[in-house]
C-alpha cells in the first residue's frame, strides 16, 4: 500500500493528539511536524497537511498551504456565519489552486454536526436539546444491582422533567438488557426515568471531565446520544479519517463527511 505523507501544522493539544494517533492509520505516513518558526517546505514530499493551529490563524495557514499545492484538513472551532464564510473561502481556494481540502473535519464542527443533522433527518419535526457537561457530578450508588460490579448515577433537570443517568460496569457474562430490566423494576429507581449505559470502567469514567447529551424528541419518538470523551482525541481521529480519504477525491473543497 502506498501511504500518503502528511505534515502536522501546529503542535498544541490537537497537533499532539494527531501525532499520537497517526500510527493507527495504515494509509498515512507522518512526514513531520511544523512548529512555530518552521516551514512545511523543510519537509520532504508532503502530500497533505493537518492544520492544527488556533482558529484565528487557520485561514491564513491553510490558504498558504493550498497555494503551495498541498492538500489540507482543518477543523477550526468557529460557529455560525463565521464558520460558513471560513469554509466557503477554503473551498474556493482549493478549487483555485487545483488541490484538495476537507473542512470542518473535527468533533465540533465535524462529527457532532453530522450527528445533529442525522437526528434532524430522522425526526424532522422534533425538538432538539443539546447539553454540554464539562464536569458532570457523578455519585456512587450503594443500591445493589444484579450483574453490576459498580455504578455511578447523576441527574439532569430539563424544565419540569428530571432525568436520571446510570452508568454501570457489568460483571462477566452480564447482559445490559437484563440490567436495564432490573433497574426499571427496582423501587429504588422508581419515580424518575432512568437511562442505563454500560461503561468499560467506573474508575476511568470518574477520571473523565467532558460530557455531552444530545436529545431530539417528537411525540413518542425520541433519539438520544450520550457521551463522555476527550474532544481533542475525537477531533484528531476525525482529521486523520479525512486525511485518509483525500487521495480518493477529485480536486476541490469538501465539507467533512463520514463514509462507512
C-alpha positions, 0 to 999 in steps of 0.5 A: 500500500502506498501511504500518503505523507502528511505534515502536522501544522501546529503542535498544541493539544490537537497537533499532539493528539494527531501525532499520537494517533497517526500510527493507527492509520495504515494509509498515512505516513507522518512526514513531520511536524511544523512548529512555530518558526518552521516551514512545511517546505523543510519537509520532504514530499508532503502530500497533505497537511493537518492544520492544527493551529488556533482558529484565528490563524487557520485561514491564513495557514491553510490558504498558504498551504493550498497555494503551495499545492498541498492538500489540507484538513482543518477543523477550526472551532468557529460557529455560525456565519463565521464558520460558513464564510471560513469554509466557503473561502477554503473551498474556493481556494482549493478549487483555485489552486487545483488541490484538495481540502476537507473542512470542518473535519473535527468533533465540533464542527465535524462529527457532532454536526453530522450527528445533529443533522442525522437526528434532524433527518430522522425526526424532522419535526422534533425538538432538539436539546443539546447539553454540554457537561464539562464536569458532570457530578457523578455519585456512587450508588450503594443500591445493589444491582444484579450483574453490576460490579459498580455504578455511578448515577447523576441527574439532569433537570430539563424544565419540569422533567428530571432525568436520571443517568446510570452508568454501570460496569457489568460483571462477566457474562452480564447482559445490559438488557437484563440490567436495564430490566432490573433497574426499571423494576427496582423501587429504588429507581422508581419515580424518575426515568432512568437511562442505563449505559454500560461503561468499560470502567467506573474508575476511568469514567470518574477520571473523565471531565467532558460530557455531552447529551444530545436529545431530539424528541417528537411525540413518542419518538425520541433519539438520544446520544450520550457521551463522555470523551476527550474532544481533542482525541475525537477531533484528531481521529476525525482529521486523520479519517479525512486525511485518509480519504483525500487521495480518493477525491477529485480536486476541490473543497469538501465539507467533512463527511463520514463514509462507512 
